Amino acid sequence: MTTSAGPEADRPPGQRRWTWEHPIGPRWLLLGDVGFEGSYEDDIPLALCAEIQGLFVDLPPRLRERFTLVGCTPDSALADLLDRLPAEALGTERAWLGDISIMAPPPHSPPSWWGEDLGDVVVLAQRPNTTMPEAVDIDLDGFVHVYDRTDAVVRPGDVNEFVLLGRNEVRYGTCRNVTGVFREQAAPPVPQVRLLGCRPEAPLLTALGAVGQSTKAAQRRRRIRAEVYVVAADGSVSQVIDAVVSGTVDAGEPSRLGAGLLDVTIDSDPREPLPLGIVGILEHWYTGRPGEKNLWAGYDRELRHHWAGVALAHRSDAPDRPAGTTYDLDGLSVTDIEGFYCAIGEAINGPGGYFGWNLDALDDCLAGRFGAVAPFRLVWHDSAVAREHLVAGYDPRRLGPAITLDYLLDMLEAHHVKIDLR
């Protein structure tokens, strides 16, 4: 693995240009740590690789989960739903409840347990509790809010009653127990990651040297955690947000991709892979910034979200344009909130530009230092598309209320952005 000589070598690893003398150019750079205990470094060069298998994989959709509120005394909207619906309506869209938070009753104080949130909840059935005739057991399905579908959900050890809250902390009742929510860490959906055509640096070579040894020290030396960076045609690198190789080095062997290169196998820690489509998105930045707008328009919502994430990783540090500047937003493909983030990013910062990829990030961008400073004028072309699609309702992708066009307009105007809908 080499970098350009001279001042280039003095830069942080993520700001260097990385090259090697091999017919197959490097595509990925791993920066992280090997053999750590507890805390670890996140910027030690570990390897350049031609390919990585198992990091980008399309998983099947997450399945809905089943829960039971045991010994429940329902209140408010939950009680109303149970009272007014016949048994045959349970389990249908008429029995949709929305979101429920499962909390400890006061005065139970955080941070011992902050509670768990269930989204897109449907009531399936109810029946009398076998030991508490005045209470009922309620079967639900929906999703537990987790960052990663492999995440554990730890049951609090000192809570023997749960409070149920709806939106805006409306009390839905209490229950003695909840089943189906708390669980151990799941196994990784993709058990192994393979670094193909890899040129390891010394720390990774040390880990490979410990393969086959059974001691605890050898096991520790094989532990790896690395952030993944994509290598562009000119050797510059940018981080792929949320792309992490984490696990235990299991094997290394000569690579079919060329002499002097290795294929390294890593037994993965529990973690979801990223969608395969991200690799195609990254291609648009391989030789520099994309040259035309709306290349994101053909992607689905998930990949539009990742398009904005790639734009964030490649954003420039150019100064804001002056207050009062007019920007043109092409709204023809703003059929979802992710499309809005892609479109406003390109309106402000050109093709492949970034200007937020969630509401908090948009709020940060509107404060300046991301290409525009308020007050400014935003001409929203084909705004009827967003008017049709960004409407009130429930957003099952976000597991929460949908973000409407009117909400966005109010947010922009609160930041002194003048909107011209066309």
C-alpha positions as CSV (number, residue, x, y, z in Angstrom):
1,M,0.0,0.0,0.0
2,T,1.4,3.4,-0.9
3,T,0.4,7.0,-0.8
4,S,1.8,9.9,-2.7
5,A,5.2,11.0,-1.4
6,G,6.0,14.3,0.3
7,P,3.4,16.3,2.1
8,E,0.7,13.7,1.2
9,A,2.1,11.3,3.7
10,D,1.7,13.9,6.5
11,R,-2.0,14.1,6.0
12,P,-4.6,12.1,8.1
13,P,-5.2,8.7,6.3
14,G,-8.7,9.7,5.3
15,Q,-7.3,12.8,3.4
16,R,-4.5,11.1,1.5
17,R,-4.4,9.7,-2.0
18,W,-3.9,5.9,-2.0
19,T,-2.4,3.9,-4.9
20,W,-0.6,0.6,-5.5
21,E,1.4,-0.8,-8.3
22,H,-0.9,-3.5,-9.5
23,P,-3.1,-4.0,-12.7
24,I,-6.2,-4.0,-10.5
25,G,-6.6,-0.7,-8.8
26,P,-7.7,-0.5,-5.2
27,R,-11.4,0.2,-4.6
28,W,-11.7,0.1,-0.9
29,L,-9.6,1.4,2.1
30,L,-10.1,0.1,5.6
31,L,-9.2,2.4,8.5
32,G,-9.6,1.2,12.0
33,D,-7.9,-1.1,14.5
34,V,-6.9,-4.7,15.1
35,G,-6.3,-6.5,18.3
36,F,-7.9,-3.9,20.5
37,E,-9.4,-4.4,24.0
38,G,-12.2,-2.0,24.9
39,S,-11.6,1.3,23.1
40,Y,-10.1,1.2,19.6
41,E,-8.6,3.6,17.1
42,D,-10.6,4.5,14.0
43,D,-7.9,5.8,11.6
44,I,-5.1,3.2,11.5
45,P,-4.6,2.0,7.9
46,L,-5.4,-1.7,7.7
47,A,-5.7,-2.6,4.1
48,L,-6.5,-1.7,0.5
49,C,-8.8,-4.1,-1.3
50,A,-10.1,-4.6,-4.8
51,E,-13.4,-6.1,-3.7
52,I,-15.4,-6.7,-0.5
53,Q,-18.0,-9.5,-0.3
54,G,-20.7,-9.5,2.3
55,L,-20.6,-5.8,3.1
56,F,-23.3,-4.8,0.5
57,V,-26.1,-7.4,0.4
58,D,-29.9,-7.0,-0.2
59,L,-31.7,-8.6,2.7
60,P,-35.4,-9.6,2.5
61,P,-37.8,-7.1,4.0
62,R,-37.9,-7.1,7.8
63,L,-40.8,-9.3,9.0
64,R,-43.5,-7.9,11.2
65,E,-43.2,-9.0,14.8
66,R,-45.7,-10.4,17.4
67,F,-46.1,-9.0,20.9
68,T,-48.5,-9.6,23.8
69,L,-49.5,-7.1,26.4
70,V,-50.1,-9.4,29.4
71,G,-52.4,-8.4,32.2
72,C,-53.3,-5.1,30.5
73,T,-55.7,-2.4,31.7
74,P,-56.4,-0.4,28.5
75,D,-57.1,3.2,28.4
76,S,-57.8,6.0,25.9
77,A,-57.5,5.1,22.2
78,L,-56.5,1.5,23.0
79,A,-59.6,1.0,25.2
80,D,-61.8,2.7,22.6
81,L,-60.5,0.5,19.8
82,L,-61.1,-2.7,21.8
83,D,-64.6,-1.5,22.8
84,R,-65.8,-0.6,19.3
85,L,-64.4,-3.2,17.1
86,P,-65.9,-6.7,16.7
87,A,-63.5,-9.7,17.0
88,E,-63.5,-10.2,13.2
89,A,-62.2,-6.7,12.7
90,L,-59.1,-7.3,14.8
91,G,-56.0,-8.0,12.7
92,T,-57.2,-5.8,9.9
93,E,-56.4,-2.2,9.0
94,R,-59.4,-1.2,11.1
95,A,-57.5,-2.3,14.1
96,W,-54.4,-0.2,13.3
97,L,-53.2,1.6,16.4
98,G,-50.1,3.4,15.3
99,D,-47.2,3.7,17.7
100,I,-46.9,2.6,21.4
101,S,-44.1,3.4,23.8
102,I,-43.6,0.9,26.7
103,M,-42.2,2.8,29.7
104,A,-41.5,2.3,33.3
105,P,-44.1,3.9,35.7
106,P,-43.0,7.0,37.5
107,P,-41.0,7.7,39.6
108,H,-38.8,5.2,37.8
109,S,-35.9,7.4,36.7
110,P,-33.6,7.1,33.6
111,P,-31.0,6.2,32.6
112,S,-31.7,2.7,34.1
113,W,-34.2,2.2,31.2
114,W,-35.6,4.6,28.7
115,G,-38.4,2.4,27.4
116,E,-39.0,0.8,24.1
117,D,-41.0,2.0,21.1
118,L,-43.3,-0.1,18.9
119,G,-44.3,1.2,15.4
120,D,-47.0,0.5,12.9
121,V,-48.9,-1.5,15.5
122,V,-52.1,-3.5,14.7
123,V,-54.3,-5.2,17.4
124,L,-54.7,-8.8,16.6
125,A,-56.8,-10.2,19.4
126,Q,-57.8,-9.8,23.1
127,R,-58.8,-12.3,25.8
128,P,-59.3,-12.3,29.5
129,N,-56.1,-12.7,31.5
130,T,-56.0,-16.2,33.3
131,T,-54.9,-14.9,36.7
132,M,-56.4,-11.3,36.6
133,P,-60.0,-11.5,35.5
134,E,-60.3,-7.7,35.4
135,A,-57.4,-7.5,33.0
136,V,-56.9,-8.6,29.4
137,D,-54.1,-10.0,27.3
138,I,-53.7,-8.1,24.0
139,D,-51.9,-9.6,21.0
140,L,-50.3,-7.0,18.6
141,D,-48.0,-7.0,15.6
142,G,-45.7,-4.3,14.3
143,F,-42.0,-3.4,14.7
144,V,-39.7,-2.7,17.6
145,H,-37.7,0.5,16.9
146,V,-34.1,-0.7,16.6
147,Y,-31.2,0.8,14.7
148,D,-30.3,-2.6,13.3
149,R,-32.5,-5.7,13.1
150,T,-29.8,-7.7,14.9
151,D,-29.9,-5.5,17.9
152,A,-30.6,-6.9,21.4
153,V,-33.5,-5.4,23.3
154,V,-32.7,-5.8,27.0
155,R,-35.5,-6.2,29.5
156,P,-35.2,-4.0,32.6
157,G,-34.6,-6.1,35.7
158,D,-36.3,-3.8,38.2
159,V,-39.6,-3.1,36.4
160,N,-42.7,-5.2,37.2
161,E,-45.3,-3.0,35.5
162,F,-45.3,-1.1,32.2
163,V,-47.0,2.1,31.2
164,L,-48.3,2.3,27.6
165,L,-48.1,5.6,25.9
166,G,-49.3,6.7,22.5
167,R,-48.4,9.8,20.4
168,N,-47.9,13.0,22.5
169,E,-47.6,10.8,25.6
170,V,-51.3,10.0,25.7
171,R,-51.7,7.2,28.2
172,Y,-53.0,3.9,26.7
173,G,-53.0,2.0,29.9
174,T,-50.7,-0.4,31.9
175,C,-49.7,-4.0,31.7
176,R,-47.9,-6.5,33.9
177,N,-45.7,-8.0,31.3
178,V,-44.8,-7.7,27.6
179,T,-43.7,-10.6,25.5
180,G,-42.0,-10.6,22.1
181,V,-40.2,-7.2,22.6
182,F,-37.1,-8.1,24.6
183,R,-34.6,-10.4,22.9
184,E,-30.9,-11.3,22.7
185,Q,-28.6,-10.1,20.0
186,A,-29.4,-11.9,16.7
187,A,-26.9,-13.7,14.6
188,P,-25.4,-11.8,11.7
189,P,-27.5,-12.1,8.5
190,V,-24.3,-12.4,6.5
191,P,-21.9,-14.6,8.6
192,Q,-18.7,-13.6,6.8
193,V,-17.1,-10.7,5.0
194,R,-14.3,-11.4,2.5
195,L,-11.7,-8.8,1.5
196,L,-10.7,-9.9,-2.0
197,G,-7.5,-8.7,-3.7
198,C,-6.3,-7.3,-0.4
199,R,-3.0,-5.7,0.4
200,P,-2.8,-5.8,4.3
201,E,-0.8,-3.4,6.4
202,A,1.2,-4.6,9.4
203,P,-1.7,-4.7,12.0
204,L,-3.9,-6.9,9.8
205,L,-0.8,-9.1,9.0
206,T,-0.4,-9.6,12.7
207,A,-4.0,-10.7,13.0
208,L,-3.5,-13.1,10.1
209,G,-0.4,-14.5,11.9
210,A,-2.6,-15.4,14.9
211,V,-5.1,-17.5,12.9
212,G,-5.1,-21.1,14.1
213,Q,-3.9,-20.2,17.6
214,S,-6.4,-21.0,20.3
215,T,-5.3,-18.8,23.2
216,K,-7.4,-15.8,24.4
217,A,-4.5,-13.5,23.4
218,A,-4.5,-14.8,19.9
219,Q,-8.3,-14.4,19.7
220,R,-7.9,-10.8,20.8
221,R,-5.2,-10.2,18.2
222,R,-7.6,-11.3,15.5
223,R,-10.4,-8.8,16.4
224,I,-10.9,-6.2,13.8
225,R,-13.1,-3.1,13.5
226,A,-12.7,-0.9,10.5
227,E,-14.5,2.0,8.8
228,V,-14.8,1.5,5.0
229,Y,-13.7,4.2,2.6
230,V,-14.2,4.1,-1.2
231,V,-11.2,4.9,-3.3
232,A,-11.8,7.2,-6.3
233,A,-10.0,7.1,-9.7
234,D,-7.5,9.7,-8.5
235,G,-6.7,7.8,-5.3
236,S,-8.7,10.1,-3.0
237,V,-11.0,8.5,-0.5
238,S,-14.3,9.2,1.2
239,Q,-16.0,7.4,4.0
240,V,-19.0,5.2,3.2
241,I,-21.3,6.1,6.0
242,D,-22.3,3.1,8.2
243,A,-20.1,0.8,6.3
244,V,-18.1,-1.2,8.9
245,V,-16.1,-4.4,8.8
246,S,-16.3,-5.8,12.4
247,G,-15.5,-9.3,13.6
248,T,-12.7,-11.9,13.9
249,V,-10.1,-12.6,11.2
250,D,-10.6,-16.2,10.3
251,A,-8.3,-16.9,7.3
252,G,-6.1,-15.5,4.6
253,E,-5.0,-17.0,1.4
254,P,-3.4,-16.0,-1.9
255,S,-5.9,-14.1,-4.1
256,R,-6.9,-15.1,-7.6
257,L,-6.9,-11.4,-8.4
258,G,-3.1,-11.2,-8.6
259,A,0.3,-12.1,-7.2
260,G,1.1,-10.6,-3.8
261,L,-2.5,-10.0,-2.9
262,L,-4.5,-11.9,-0.3
263,D,-8.2,-12.8,0.2
264,V,-9.0,-12.3,3.9
265,T,-12.0,-13.9,5.5
266,I,-13.6,-12.3,8.6
267,D,-16.3,-13.9,10.8
268,S,-18.7,-11.0,11.2
269,D,-20.2,-9.5,14.3
270,P,-24.0,-9.1,14.3
271,R,-24.8,-6.3,12.0
272,E,-27.0,-5.7,8.9
273,P,-25.2,-5.3,5.6
274,L,-25.8,-2.2,3.5
275,P,-28.0,-2.4,0.4
276,L,-26.2,-3.6,-2.7
277,G,-27.4,-0.6,-4.7
278,I,-25.0,1.7,-2.7
279,V,-22.2,0.3,-4.9
280,G,-23.9,1.7,-8.0
281,I,-24.5,5.0,-6.3
282,L,-20.8,5.3,-5.5
283,E,-19.9,4.8,-9.2
284,H,-21.4,8.3,-9.9
285,W,-18.6,9.8,-7.7
286,Y,-15.7,7.6,-9.0
287,T,-14.2,10.2,-11.3
288,G,-15.5,13.3,-9.4
289,R,-18.8,14.9,-8.7
290,P,-21.8,13.7,-10.8
291,G,-22.2,15.9,-13.9
292,E,-26.0,16.1,-14.1
293,K,-28.9,16.5,-11.7
294,N,-31.6,13.9,-10.8
295,L,-29.5,10.8,-11.2
296,W,-31.1,9.7,-7.9
297,A,-34.6,9.9,-9.3
298,G,-34.7,6.3,-10.5
299,Y,-33.9,4.9,-7.0
300,D,-36.4,3.7,-4.4
301,R,-36.8,5.4,-1.1
302,E,-34.1,3.4,0.7
303,L,-31.5,4.1,-2.0
304,R,-32.5,7.8,-2.3
305,H,-31.7,8.0,1.4
306,H,-28.3,6.5,0.8
307,W,-27.7,8.8,-2.2
308,A,-28.0,11.7,0.2
309,G,-25.6,10.0,2.6
310,V,-23.0,9.6,-0.2
311,A,-23.5,13.2,-1.1
312,L,-22.9,14.1,2.6
313,A,-19.6,12.1,2.6
314,H,-18.5,13.9,-0.6
315,R,-19.7,17.4,0.3
316,S,-17.3,20.3,-0.3
317,D,-16.1,22.9,2.1
318,A,-16.9,25.8,-0.3
319,P,-18.2,28.9,1.5
320,D,-21.9,29.7,1.5
321,R,-23.2,31.8,-1.3
322,P,-24.4,35.3,-0.3
323,A,-27.7,35.8,1.5
324,G,-30.5,36.6,-0.9
325,T,-29.4,34.1,-3.5
326,T,-32.1,32.3,-5.5
327,Y,-32.0,28.6,-5.9
328,D,-34.1,26.4,-8.3
329,L,-35.4,23.1,-6.9
330,D,-36.5,20.6,-9.6
331,G,-39.5,18.9,-8.0
332,L,-40.5,16.6,-10.8
333,S,-39.3,13.5,-8.8
334,V,-40.0,14.6,-5.3
335,T,-42.4,11.7,-4.6
336,D,-41.2,11.1,-1.1
337,I,-39.3,12.8,1.6
338,E,-36.0,11.2,0.6
339,G,-36.5,12.7,-2.9
340,F,-36.9,16.1,-1.3
341,Y,-33.5,15.9,0.4
342,C,-31.9,14.8,-2.8
343,A,-33.6,17.6,-4.7
344,I,-32.8,20.4,-2.3
345,G,-29.2,19.2,-2.0
346,E,-28.8,19.7,-5.8
347,A,-30.8,22.9,-5.8
348,I,-28.3,24.4,-3.3
349,N,-25.0,22.7,-4.2
350,G,-25.4,21.3,-7.8
351,P,-25.4,17.7,-9.0
352,G,-24.6,15.3,-6.2
353,G,-25.0,18.1,-3.7
354,Y,-26.0,17.7,-0.1
355,F,-28.3,19.8,2.1
356,G,-29.6,17.4,4.7
357,W,-30.8,13.8,4.8
358,N,-33.3,14.0,7.7
359,L,-35.1,16.8,9.5
360,D,-32.4,17.4,12.0
361,A,-29.7,17.6,9.3
362,L,-31.9,19.9,7.2
363,D,-32.2,22.2,10.2
364,D,-28.4,22.2,10.6
365,C,-27.9,23.0,7.0
366,L,-30.4,25.9,7.1
367,A,-28.3,27.5,9.8
368,G,-25.4,28.0,7.3
369,R,-22.0,26.5,6.4
370,F,-23.6,24.0,3.9
371,G,-23.6,26.1,0.8
372,A,-26.4,28.6,1.5
373,V,-27.1,31.2,4.2
374,A,-30.6,32.5,4.9
375,P,-32.4,34.5,4.0
376,F,-32.6,33.1,0.5
377,R,-35.2,32.3,-2.2
378,L,-36.2,28.8,-3.2
379,V,-38.1,28.4,-6.5
380,W,-39.8,25.0,-6.3
381,H,-40.6,23.8,-9.8
382,D,-43.3,21.1,-10.3
383,S,-44.4,21.6,-6.7
384,A,-47.7,19.8,-7.5
385,V,-45.8,16.5,-7.4
386,A,-44.8,17.0,-3.7
387,R,-48.3,18.4,-3.0
388,E,-49.7,15.0,-4.2
389,H,-47.2,12.8,-2.5
390,L,-46.0,14.5,0.7
391,V,-49.4,14.2,2.5
392,A,-50.5,13.5,6.0
393,G,-50.7,9.9,7.2
394,Y,-48.4,7.2,8.6
395,D,-45.0,6.6,7.1
396,P,-44.2,2.9,7.5
397,R,-40.6,3.3,6.4
398,R,-39.9,5.9,9.1
399,L,-42.4,4.2,11.6
400,G,-44.0,7.6,12.4
401,P,-46.2,10.3,11.0
402,A,-45.4,11.3,7.4
403,I,-43.6,14.6,6.8
404,T,-45.9,16.7,4.7
405,L,-45.2,19.4,2.2
406,D,-46.8,22.0,4.5
407,Y,-44.5,21.0,7.3
408,L,-41.5,21.5,5.1
409,L,-42.7,24.8,3.9
410,D,-43.3,26.0,7.5
411,M,-39.8,24.8,8.5
412,L,-38.2,26.6,5.5
413,E,-40.1,29.8,6.1
414,A,-39.2,29.7,9.8
415,H,-35.5,29.9,8.7
416,H,-36.3,32.9,6.5
417,V,-36.4,31.0,3.2
418,K,-38.8,32.6,0.7
419,I,-40.7,29.9,-1.2
420,D,-41.9,30.3,-4.7
421,L,-44.1,27.3,-5.6
422,R,-44.5,26.7,-9.4
